[in-house]
Amino acid sequence: MDFSLIVFASGVVFGGACAILATNKNRDPLAWFAIGFFFSFIALIVIAALSPVVKSQSTTGKASRKNKSTNGFPDDPVDPERPWLG
């Protein structure tokens, strides 16, 4: 009973630490909590060594293209059905 309580408590502590680091690095905190819960110290080392995820600017680029247009149409439209057109 005592050993299982220690294992569970250490899993919660390491899972929480991994989730906090994952949030600070723009990664999925729930997944890293689970990884930290099961792999404890190894997962904490891995998430500490990973670099932060840079958020994609594709959504901001589309919004800025709409705002730069003078006639209501985007300057360089992207056709998802025919990507070879540009």
C-alpha positions in Angstrom: 0.0 0.0 0.0 2.7 2.5 0.9 4.8 1.8 -2.2 1.9 2.2 -4.6 1.0 5.5 -2.9 4.6 6.8 -3.4 4.6 5.7 -7.0 1.2 7.5 -7.6 2.3 10.6 -5.8 5.6 10.8 -7.7 3.7 10.3 -11.0 1.4 13.2 -10.2 4.4 15.4 -9.2 6.4 14.6 -12.3 3.3 14.8 -14.5 2.5 18.2 -13.2 6.0 19.4 -13.7 6.0 18.1 -17.3 2.6 19.8 -17.9 3.9 23.1 -16.6 7.0 23.0 -18.8 4.9 21.9 -21.8 2.6 24.9 -21.4 5.6 27.2 -21.2 6.9 25.7 -24.5 3.6 25.8 -26.4 3.1 22.1 -26.3 0.2 19.9 -25.3 0.1 19.9 -21.4 -2.3 17.0 -21.1 -0.2 14.7 -23.2 2.9 15.7 -21.4 1.2 15.1 -18.0 0.4 11.6 -19.1 4.0 11.0 -20.3 5.4 12.5 -17.1 3.1 10.4 -15.0 4.3 7.1 -16.6 7.9 7.9 -17.4 8.6 10.4 -14.5 12.2 11.7 -14.5 13.0 10.7 -18.1 10.0 12.6 -19.4 11.0 15.7 -17.3 14.5 15.7 -18.9 13.0 15.3 -22.4 10.5 18.1 -22.1 13.2 20.4 -20.5 15.5 19.7 -23.5 12.9 20.3 -26.2 12.8 23.7 -27.8 9.6 25.8 -27.8 7.1 25.3 -30.6 6.8 28.4 -32.8 3.2 29.1 -33.6 2.3 29.2 -37.3 1.8 32.6 -38.8 -0.4 31.3 -41.6 -3.6 32.5 -40.0 -2.2 35.9 -39.3 -0.8 36.1 -42.8 -4.3 35.5 -44.3 -5.8 38.2 -42.1 -3.1 40.7 -43.0 -3.6 40.0 -46.7 -7.3 40.8 -46.4 -6.5 44.1 -44.6 -3.9 45.2 -47.2 -6.3 44.8 -50.1 -7.8 48.1 -51.5 -10.6 46.6 -53.7 -11.9 44.0 -51.2 -10.0 41.1 -52.9 -6.8 39.6 -51.6 -3.6 40.5 -53.5 -2.4 36.9 -54.0 -5.3 34.4 -53.4 -4.6 30.8 -52.7 -6.9 28.2 -54.3 -7.0 25.0 -52.2 -8.4 23.0 -55.1 -5.8 24.1 -57.6 -2.5 24.8 -55.7 -0.4 24.8 -58.9 -2.1 28.1 -59.8 -0.3 29.9 -57.0 
